[in-house]
Amino acid sequence: MDALDQEVLAAEAARCKATLEMDVEALKRLLHEDYTHVTGSASTMNRDQYLAWVVETPRNHERLDLKVKRFGDTAVIWGKLNNHMQEKGGGVRLIEAYVSQVVHRENGAWRFVSMQLTPKR
């Protein structure tokens, strides 16, 4: 894994931290304006919808076994995700999944273009 791969993984770590902290401004910097989020139930959200969902439903992302493949200024990240989501009535629901993400480097910064989550069955 080279320095650019490490930058990509650092961007994912920053995204996870911003999500945990519900830091919408940090997420806006990390998520491309054209960001698309595909949930495990196959619904899709744009960036604004995803940001509202993060604030509405607190969560903690635990990422495991991440891999990176770069294609110039674009990279694909894939690996396991344990998503610890707060439930409205209290408690935490664990969603174990496999995730693919696309990131693109603009002006030296990696920004997320899409995320596709597939729940473990």
N, C-alpha and C positions, 0 to 999 in steps of 0.2 A: 504494500500500500504506500503510495507516494504522498507528497505534500498536498497536492490538489484533492486526492481522495480524503485526506485528513480534514481539509477545509469543508468538503461536502458533509462529512460526518459531524463536524463541529456545528454546521448549520442545522442539522437534524437535532443535535443536543440542545441548541438554542431554541428550536421550535418546541421541543418537549418541555423545556423550562418555562417558556412563555405561556404555553398552554396550561401547565400546572398552576402558574401564578395568575392566570387569566389576564395577562398583559397584552391587551388588544393592540396597543401601539407597536410593541415589539413584533407581534404577529403580522401586522400590516407591513412592516419592513421586510419580513421573511417570506410572506406569501405574495406571489405575483398578482397583479390586478386581475388577470384572467384565470386565476386559480379555480380548479374544479376538484371537489371532494366527493368520492364515491363511497357510500357507506356499505356496511355488510349486508344490508337489506336491498341494495341496488338503487337507493335513492341518490340523487345528486344535489350538491349545493355549490353555489358560487362563493367567492371569498366573503362577501358581506353576510351571507346566510351562515357560513361556517363560523365566522367570528361571533355572531349572535348565539349560536349553539354552544360554543365553548363557554361563554359567560353564563348561559342558562344551565348548563350541565357540567359542573366541575369534573375534572378527570386528571389522572396521572398516567402518563405513557411510560411503560418499561420496554425498552427496545433490546433485542437479543439477536446475536448472529447476523449482524448487518453486513451486506456486501455492496460494493459500489462498482459500476461500470460507466466510464466516461466516454463520451463521443464529442470531442471538442469542448465547447462551452455548455454542453448538456450532459447530465448524468442521470443514471437510474440507480435508486437505492432499493434494496429489497431485504426482507428479513422478518423475524417474528416481532409481534407486538402483544404485550399484556396491557390491556386498557382497563384501568381501575376507575369506573364511572360512578359518581354519586347518584343515588336514586332520590327521587323527590320526597319519598316518605322516610328517608334516612337509610343508612346502610350503603354498601358499595357492591356494585355488580362487576364481576370480572369478565371481560371479553378477551378470549385468546384468539389471535388472528395472525395472518400473514399479510404483509403490506408491501405494495410497490409504490414508489414515489418518483416523480420526475422533477429535477431541479435544473435551472438554467443560470449561468453566470452572466450578470449584467453589471458593467462598471466595476468589476472586481468582486461583486457580492453574489453569493448563491441564493436564488429565490425559488421557492417551490411553485411548480406549475400545476401539478396534480398529485392526488393520492387515491389509491384504490385499496380498500380493506376487504379481505376475505376471511370470515370467521372460521375458526377450527370447528370441525364437526365431530 
